[in-house]
Amino acid sequence: MKFYNRHDEIAELKRIEQLSFTRNSRMTVITGRRRIGKTSLIKKAFEDSEAPLIYFFTGRKTEAALVDDFVLAIRNKMDIYIPDGLPNVVAVIKHLFEISMTTRFTLVIDEFQEFININPSIFSDLQNLWDTYRFDTHMNLVLSGSVLSMMKKIFTDSHEPLFGRADNIINLKPFRISVIKEILRDYNPAYTNEDLLALYTITGGVPKYIELICDNGYVTAETMLRFTTSNMSPFIEEGRNLLVTEFGRDYGTYFSILLAVSEGKTTQAEISTALGGIPIGGHLDKLENIYGIISKYRPIFSKPGTKNSVRFRITDIFLQYWFHFIESNRPMVELDNYSDLTALVLAQYPTYSGGTLERYFREKLAEDGGFREIGSWWVPKLGIEASEIDIVGIKIDRIHALVAEVKRQRRNYDHKKFMEKVDCIKTAILSGYEIETRLFTIEDM
């Protein structure tokens, strides 16, 4: 797949590179979930640079083996002297700092968080090197990592040695809807909205997943869904591979929580009950604030401290899909019963994708602009469908509001019931607003 989008990020990386070379060294941290395209972005941003780019990948090797890899990478990119027998990675980086007093270059250390497992003292050693050399050198230092909890701890925890050292932190996000449309149009000019919804529902805009689907020629909804559950699908173990590294030994409890959320248990009480009543407050807090995998949401305009209206959802659209369809049916996978798994997914997908369609339209409205706040609304104490509205958008002027219902098919829309909901929300929180009402269906994508 060709390189798409990331124009703002490329411009920012080029700007930082220029500052590094004309003023003094800069440290940039790039984070984002695995498969989001961090390495591709870095290489694209600096592909036309006249300065050398030295790329280090921090694999799970001994430090001595990494030193050999790093020295080889330097010798392949720069015609400079690198002594043999450097004792550790810090010695290699120190040598590069000394070179950068007179030579301008970009140094990328990918999967930087892996030093936690290799030699954690590297973080304090790098702090000392950075504080010593940064104002007298011209190194464009880029540190990239995929394990979000570790990267967050390394650079934003005030107790860590590299806290406050990064000049810029770029958190790479999935592709926006406009980019997903552009890619699908390139691969399938005659795509339907069903095809678009399937690509969004499965990938959530993650570039690598889109590449896997489109480059393999699966550009219709049914072929995409079948690909995710085939016996050779890279998606079968993807969620597990992503999260076990994040969660470590306690991954079983986290998986159970995420599985419950993916199946529609969205309050803390419902999730706890699904897990046999065990306390899960600490796990939910870590999933939200450390791992960034779930998020709280409340009725629009409700106060942050309002606990009885809090619901949880899996932020990552791919992981929501993976838990709901693949991890929840793990026994089928273990039996190699992929044909029945595929049949189950094809049967349940139309209902399931209705929820993703709501997320699609919220994201699309945000992307189109003009709103200061977009959310949903419900009356917690009633807990019935009649009290719930899919999308509420507050316009920038704080005078106009959008109240919208989302239905996959127009034939499922009940205008009378919807207008009863509109009257309810107008009385409750929108009495001072001019309200526009809309129905969004798959036809409006």
Buried (B, 14 or more C-beta within 10 A) or exposed (E): BEEBBBEEBBEBBBEBBEBBBEEBBBBBBBBBBBBBBBBBBBEBBBEEBEBBBBBBBBEEBEBEEBBBBBBEBBEEBBEEEBEEEBEBBBBBBBBBBEBBEEBBBBBBBBBBBBBBEBBEEBBEBBBEBBEEBBEEBBBBBBBBBBBBBBBBBBBBEEEBBBBEBBBBBBBBEBBBBEBBBEBBEBBBEEBBBBBBBBBBBBBBBBBBBBBBBBEEEBBBBBBBBBBBBBEEBBBBEBBBEBBBBBBEEEBEBBBBBBBBBBBEBBBBEBBBEBBEEEEBEEBBEBBBEBBBBBBBBBBBBBEEEEEEBBBBBBBBBBBBBBBBBBBBBBEBBEEEBBEEBBEBBBEEBEEBBBBBBBBBBBBBBBEEEEBEBBBBBBBBEEEEEEBBBBBBBBBEEEEBBBBBBBBBEEEEBEEEEBEEBBEBBBEEBBEEBEBEBBBBBBEBB
